[in-house]
Amino acid sequence: MIRSMSSWIHCITLLILLSTSGSLWSQQLEDHTGYHDHSAHLKALSNTHFTVSDVSYVIPNKILLDESGKQIELKTLLNRGHPVALNFIFTTCTTICPVMTATFLQMRKVLGKAGANVLFVSISIDPEYDRPAVLKKYATLFDVSEGWTFLTGEGNSINHVLRSFDVYAGSKMNHQPVYLFKKPDSPTWIRVDGLAGGKELANLVMERLLN
C-alpha cells in the first residue's frame, strides 16, 4: 500500500533545525567533527510517498543500554505486552532523524490517552558516538516523556539488531526512514518505509494496534 505524506513534515524539519541553533544539538555536531554526506538522507526527505507492509521478524536476544545506562534485554522489552512503536535514528543526523523523532512526538499527541500504553523505542545506529548520556540529552532536547526508550549498545550487537529488522544499510549515511509497529503477542510487525506523517501513523496505530 502506498500513501502520500503531507507537507507539514518539511515545516517541522525547518522548525527543529532553527530552534536548535546554538543549542545542545549544535554542540553535539561541533563535538562530533568530520564531514558527512547526507545526500541519501536528503533524497529520502524529498520523497513524498511511503509504503506499509506486514512482515515477520525474530527479535534478537541482545543486551542493549538505555539512555540512563541501564542494561535492557531487547527481546523482553519488545514483548512486554504493550503495543510497540520502533524506529532507528542517530543523534548527529540533521535530516531524516529529527523528522522521525518529531513524527513520533506528533503521533503521541494525536493518539492522546488512547496511546498511553504504546511503548516507543528508538535504537541508535551510531553506537560509537550515541552513548547513553548522548541519548539522554537528545531525549531532553525533544522533551520526550515517560514511555519512550532510547537504546544503544556495542557495535556488533546493534548491527545484529539492524540486520534482524532488515534495516542495516552498511553506513549510517545510507540510513533510510523506517517505522515498525507491533501489536502485543503478535508475531507480525507493521513496517512503514518512508516519512509518513504523525497523523497518518496515529491512524495506522488506532486501526491496527489499538482496536
N, C-alpha and C positions, 0 to 999 in steps of 0.2 A: 504494500500500500504506500503511495507517495502523496505527501501533502505539502502545502505551501507554508512558509514562515512569514509572519507579519513583520512590518518594518520597525517595530519597537526595538528589535534586537540591536539595530545599528545605533539607535539613540542611547540605549543602555551602555553600549561599548564606549561611546564618547563621554558619557557622564562619568563612568568609572575611571577612565584614564585621566579626565580633567580633575576629578575630585581627589585623586590620589597624588596629584603633582606636589612634590616637595614633602610627601608623607612617607609612611613606612614602606609603601610599595617602591617609591623611588630609591629609598635607602637600600632595599633588598637588591635592586638592579645594579646599584653602584657597587655593592659588596660582591656581587656575582658577575665579575667582569668577563669580557670576551664577546666576540661577535657571534650573533645567532641569526641564521637565515630563516625568517618567518614566512617565506613565500608559500609554503604548503598550508600554513595556518590562514594566511590572508585569502588564499583560494577557497578554503573551507568556509571562511567568514562571509564570502560573497555569494556562496551557494544559497539559493532560496528554496530548496526542497529538502525533505527528509523522508526516510523510509522506516516502516515499522514491520518487524518480523518476530515470529516466535521461535526461540532456539533453546537448546538444552546444553547445559554446561556442568562439568564436575567441579565443584568448588574445592580448590586445593587446601589441604590441611596445613597452612603456613602460619607461623607466628609473626605478626607484624607489631608495630608500635603506633599508639595513637598520639594525638597532639600533646598529651600530658606525659608521654614516655612510658605509658603502661603497656605491657605485653597483651596483645589481643590475638586470640585464635580466630582466624578469618572464617573458617567453616562454621564455628559455633556462633559467631556474631551474625552471620547472614542467615542462620537457621534458628533464630531466637523466637520465632512465632510472630514476627512483625512483617507487615509489607515493607519491601526494601526498594530504595531508590539509590542507584550506584552510578558514579561517574569517575573519570580518570583525568587528573589535572597536574600541572606543576606550577609552583608559585611565581616563578620569574617569567612565565608566559604573559605576553601583553596583548594577545589577540583572542583566541577562542576560549582559553581557560577562564578568564574573568567573566566572559559572557556565559559560559556554562554554569559557573558558580551563581551568577546573578539570576540565571534562569531557574535554578533550584530554589533560590530565595523567593522569586515571584511565584513559583509553583506552590510553595508552602503557604504563601499569603493567600493565594486563590483557594486552596484547599481548606484553610482555616481550621476549625475544630474537627472537621471530618478527617483531616490528615494528621491529627495529633499523634496517632500511633505509627505513622510511617517512619521507618529508620532510614536516615540519609547517610550515605557513606561516600567519601571522596578519597581515592587512592592516588598518591603521588607517583608519577612515572619518572621522577628525578630524585631518587632516594639519597643520592650522594649529597645534594645540597639541602633538600627538604627534610631536615631532621625535625624531631618533634617540636622544638622551640620555634622553628620557622613556620611550621604548620599552625601552631597556636597563634602566632602573630597574624598569619593570613586569615584565620577564622575570626580573629578580633577585628581585623580591617573590614571584613564584610558583616560584622555584627551578627555572627552566627549564634543561634541559641541552642539550648539543650535538644538532643535528639539527632544531632549531626556529628558524625565521627570522621576525622581526618586521619589517614593511615600512611605510614612509610615503613621502611624495613631495610634489610640487606638487599643489595643489588640482585643477587641470584633469586631471592625469594620474590621480589617484585616482578622480575622478568617471568618467573614461573606463573605468577598470578595473571599477568598481562596475556601470556600465551593461553592460559586456561580459559580466559574470557574472549579470546580471539581479537585482542586489541593491540597486540605487540606490533610496533611499526619500525623497529630497529633503532631509530633515533627519535628522541623526544620532539625534534623539529618536524618529524613526519606524522606526529600525533594527530589523529582525526577525532572529531566530536562524536562521542557515543554515550548514550544513556541506557542503563539497564534497570528493569523493574521486575520484581518477583512477588507473587502472592504467597502468603505463609503456607508452608508444606507443599508447595507446587514444585515439580521438577523442571518446569518450563520458565524461561525468562522472556520478557518482552524487550526486544532490542530496538532502540531508536538510533539510526545513523543519520547524523546531520544536526543542524542547530534549530531544533524545534523551539517554539516559544513556551514560556511558563504556563500560559493559559491552555495551550494545546496539550502539554504534558499533564496538567492537572485534570483535564477532561479524560485523558487516557487512563490515568490512575483511578479516577472515580468509576469509570466504566469497567476496567479490567481487574483492579486490585481491591476496591472497597465496596463492591456491590454484593 
